[in-house]
């Protein structure tokens, strides 16, 4: 999702920040109190083998080692992550049910499902830590015969209404990013929703659509093989995991950012000492070289944060995307 400049500064600061002030404010957790011999359930509101599921399993393995207690994944997919997220908000706040999710259920869902969501992420969940971030990639079909963002804009303007783009559904990051791109570039390209990014890539390769903002894990193997082209990334600055690909900001879209991120949260009311312990362990895990490499392999950059910093990111993201959703008049009720 999109980051304002303020949010970008927050994310950059996380790499250097410590949780010292948070640690001082919370009493030490008794080892005998939590965790005991009860396994910890980490709810992932997306299907097995999805990007958040893969990353969550890496975190769960290390967390189990550091806590000395079993941590297992419970996939509760549906409604763009909202079903599993809602279940966690109604779980006992005892430290044995946690949530590992992406930004959508926390940022855009409250606006897209204004009357039926069933939870408020800022009031019904306790932030633990931001986990990692990744830009999206603007991918286009080779059939468009364009080699830059300016070429792409010129083609769309020369033949308005001729081309189509794919997203993983109305209100998704891939949808909102392209609509913002269209608005800022003054171009016209039709929207076609798909069930997932693999379906979008197949549609591009088949010539059914011509472009998409895609997650790098799906896009880059086809970019690297020359089957499609990557014109830009949606981070404000170029990232090490995607070398050589310019940003939209580099192409005159000042401040354009559409970042995907993962985070861990707990039900509201979870003991602050438990939140502190989990935050401390996550902070260590995100610096583990094995985890860094695993995340890098799927184009995510480990971050880590304090609970308060995660809350600020959610608030800033909502403030950025709510006006876009209103302008597009999108509702998923």
Secondary structure, 3 states (H helix, E strand, C coil): CCCCHHHHHHHHHHCCCCCHHHHHHCCCCCCCCCCCCCCEEEEECCCCCCHHHHHHHHHHHHHHHHHCCCEEEEECCCHHHHHHHHHHHCCCCCCCEEEEEECHHHHCHHHHCCCCCCCCHHHHEEEEEEEEEEEEEEEEEHHHCCCCHHHHHHHHHHCCCCCEEEECCCCCHHHHHHHHHHHHHCCCCEEEECCCHHHHHHHHHHCCCCEEEEEHHHHHHHHHCCCEEEEEECCCCCCHHHCCCCECHHHCCCCCCCEEEEEEEEECCCCHHHHHHHHHHHHHHCCCHHHHHHHHHCCCEECCCCHHHHHHHHHHHHHHHHHHHHHHCCCCC
